[in-house]
Amino acid sequence: MNISGIFHLMVDKGASDLYLRTKALPRARINGKVEIIHNKEVSREEMDNIVTYLLANDQRRKQYREELDIDFIHEEEGLGRFRINIFTQRGTSALVARHVLANVKTFDQLNLPVEICKMFCEEAKGLFIVTGPAGNGKSTTIASMIQYINDISCQHIVTIEDPIEYLFKDNKSIINQRELGIDVMSYPSALKHVTQQSPDIIYIGNIRDHDTMRAAITATELGTFVMTTFHTINAVQTIIRIVNFFPPHLHDEVRMQLSMILKGTISLRLLPIKDGKGRVPAFETMVVTPTIARLIREGRIREIQSYIDDGELVGMQSFKQSLVEKVKQGVVDEAIARRYADSKDDFNLELQGIRRSTD
């Protein structure tokens, strides 16, 4: 058993993710479900050989020895790029690999809300966030937005990623892509100097801490449009998390800053399609209107959800509305949609055309 053969098997089956572990059958995520793809367990020797092959240079081997966990991109000839995470469990190595598609898809091809995505791409400054659980299309959505900007406008785009997933070719824009550990040591370090690089747009792969969040806010205040991702499930949780990056005595200041710089969010969840052939995104969209900016400023963040529910005219949509739409279109099974909903009761009411009172 070798990793090249397993990668070929994974791609042939249309899997998004591969899971390998010592003394376990190889599995892959196909249309959202984890399935066995080979009937022979991976031996310890085979796993060691796979890890040795993938950790192809001294820097990677050193990092894995010291941290017991490593993320990187591996390119397999004839198949493309794979985002690899190797980690240790019960004293042995395990691996998760995600197939990164070579071609960046359009908003239509990804079943994303086309007009709202275009609207955010045309922002000149501020902060835009794509949120959702891991593996639900955040990076893919950002990549489609960067490609759209690249195709329609002449700008300088700087990406800071860990690791770089999609590779872009300059079209109307020039795109510089920086990878943590290779081109720069940390997000804050990259953002400290990025304003001297005269960017129009900055993409930060993921914001995980106070220092990166502070640097991102500063970049927007200097007139740059910043795009990033969060592992949060909706707009309200995202705003709360940003505020909580900072100590309590700064919360009022941060909410004030957010009310002025935040342009909006798109939150994604990939659902299995009814026929079992693929997945489709349900999405919540929030546009920061003057009313929502005021609610952020005043700390009334949980009240934002009712404005998202009623914000169709400005491009907003809640998850429950998106889920009901997918059910009525016959794309997603009702039971599946209900399982993905934040509130089953709210979903049931929306399905019946009943809007819960916000008084």
Summary of the structure (lengths in Angstrom):
residues: 359
radius of gyration: 21.3
end to end distance: 61.8
largest distance: 63.4
contacts: 1128
relative contact order: 0.09
helix: 41%
strand: 26%
